[in-house]
């Protein structure tokens, strides 16, 4: 009797499963959805980063305007000591570099030459390498742009101002208004905070008002020059970085009283008086 092929047991099949065969359809679908969501999230994050990095090439400010302002007025019409110079550079560096990204930083000087006043430096503080990260940016390139495009020109301008020679007058009020006017054309976001830093001995000396002529707030208030006050510091925080000087011809109480009233009339917010000593 010839041997026939043995029959396979009923119900048994030895075929291999295809990859994924046997997994619930909902589980596979969920994995696809999660993958697409992750890709979409990364794309959206990258898009937001690109939007946040958009800035004006000339001012380094965000395209929708600066997020705040930091105006620094340097009165070097009388020289300061080497110790004061070092302390001042460090104090200003700290203020500027700690300012929020997108803050408009402007430098101006007090001078008896109107051609030397205004905003000699006006750039927005850009992104640093540490803030940029490496996910969508090259942190080294970002830091190099920050140093070369912002920090170096800022420090160079401060150095130039500190080396300014003595002047016959110290028109501090006029220098401040010239600095603010020089910033006025640059766009700033609505509701942005404003800060002014005045580095000076506060010895106002100009045709409009001079402590050296024995004038004070009362005489200034009664003069025709009082009507020229711009009153454009509403809500601005002011730091007075005072350079102490010894001058027996000027009443220190009259100086303090003048600046308190001047700042109040200009509508400032908080006032932070500090002293740039050297002892």
Residue pairs with C-beta under 8 A, 6 or more apart in sequence:
20 28
45 135
45 136
46 136
49 136
49 137
50 136
52 62
53 127
53 137
54 62
54 63
55 61
55 62
55 63
55 124
55 126
56 62
56 63
59 104
59 122
59 123
59 124
59 186
60 123
60 124
60 125
60 126
60 149
60 150
61 102
61 104
61 123
61 124
61 186
61 187
62 102
62 124
62 189
64 187
64 189
65 187
65 188
65 189
65 192
66 102
66 103
66 104
66 124
66 186
66 187
66 188
66 189
66 192
67 100
67 101
67 102
67 103
67 189
67 192
68 99
68 100
68 102
68 103
68 104
68 188
68 192
68 193
68 194
68 195
69 103
69 104
69 105
69 106
69 183
69 188
69 192
69 193
69 194
69 195
70 95
70 96
70 99
70 103
70 104
70 105
70 106
70 195
70 197
71 106
71 108
71 179
71 180
71 183
71 194
71 195
71 196
71 197
72 92
72 95
72 96
72 105
72 106
72 107
72 108
72 196
72 197
72 199
73 108
73 109
73 110
73 172
73 175
73 176
73 179
73 196
73 197
73 198
73 199
73 200
74 107
74 108
74 109
74 110
74 158
74 161
74 162
74 199
74 200
75 109
75 110
75 170
75 172
75 175
75 198
75 199
75 200
75 201
75 243
76 109
76 110
76 161
76 162
76 164
77 110
77 111
77 112
77 164
77 166
77 167
77 169
77 170
78 166
78 170
78 201
78 203
78 243
78 245
79 166
80 88
80 162
80 243
80 276
81 278
83 278
84 243
84 276
84 277
84 278
85 162
87 276
87 277
87 278
88 162
88 199
88 241
88 276
89 155
89 158
89 162
91 241
91 276
92 158
92 197
92 199
93 155
95 197
95 239
96 105
96 125
96 154
97 125
97 151
99 105
99 125
100 125
101 125
101 126
101 127
101 128
101 131
102 124
102 125
103 124
103 125
104 122
104 123
104 124
104 183
104 186
104 188
105 121
105 122
105 123
105 124
105 125
105 154
106 119
106 121
106 122
106 179
106 182
106 183
107 119
107 120
107 121
107 122
107 154
107 157
107 158
107 161
107 179
108 117
108 118
108 119
108 120
108 175
108 176
108 178
108 179
108 182
109 116
109 117
109 120
109 161
109 164
109 175
110 117
110 167
110 170
110 171
110 172
110 175
110 200
111 117
111 164
111 167
111 171
111 175
112 167
112 168
112 169
112 170
112 171
112 206
113 167
114 178
117 174
117 175
117 178
117 179
118 178
118 179
118 181
118 182
119 179
119 182
119 183
120 157
120 161
121 153
121 154
121 157
122 182
122 183
122 186
123 149
123 150
123 153
123 154
125 150
126 145
126 146
126 149
126 150
127 137
127 142
127 146
128 142
128 143
128 146
129 139
129 140
129 142
129 143
129 144
129 146
130 139
130 143
131 142
132 138
132 139
132 142
132 143
133 139
169 205
169 206
169 207
169 210
170 200
170 201
170 203
170 204
170 205
170 206
171 204
171 205
171 206
171 208
172 198
172 200
172 202
172 203
172 204
172 206
173 204
173 206
173 208
173 209
173 262
174 206
174 208
176 196
176 198
177 230
177 232
180 196
180 230
180 232
180 233
193 237
194 233
194 235
194 236
194 237
195 236
195 237
195 238
195 239
196 233
196 236
196 237
196 238
196 239
196 268
197 238
197 239
197 241
198 238
198 239
198 240
198 241
199 241
199 243
199 276
200 240
200 241
200 242
200 243
201 242
201 243
201 244
201 245
202 240
202 242
202 255
202 259
203 211
203 212
203 245
203 247
203 250
203 255
204 210
204 211
204 258
205 211
205 212
208 220
208 223
208 225
208 228
209 215
209 219
209 220
209 223
209 225
211 250
211 251
211 254
211 255
211 258
212 249
212 250
216 251
216 254
216 257
216 258
217 254
217 257
217 258
217 261
217 262
220 226
220 258
221 261
229 262
229 265
229 266
230 266
231 265
231 266
231 267
232 266
233 263
233 266
233 267
233 268
234 266
234 267
234 268
235 267
235 268
235 269
236 266
236 267
236 268
236 269
237 268
237 269
237 270
237 271
237 272
238 263
238 268
238 269
238 270
238 271
238 272
239 271
239 272
239 273
239 274
240 259
240 271
240 272
240 273
240 274
241 274
241 275
241 276
242 273
242 274
242 275
242 276
243 276
244 275
244 276
244 277
263 271
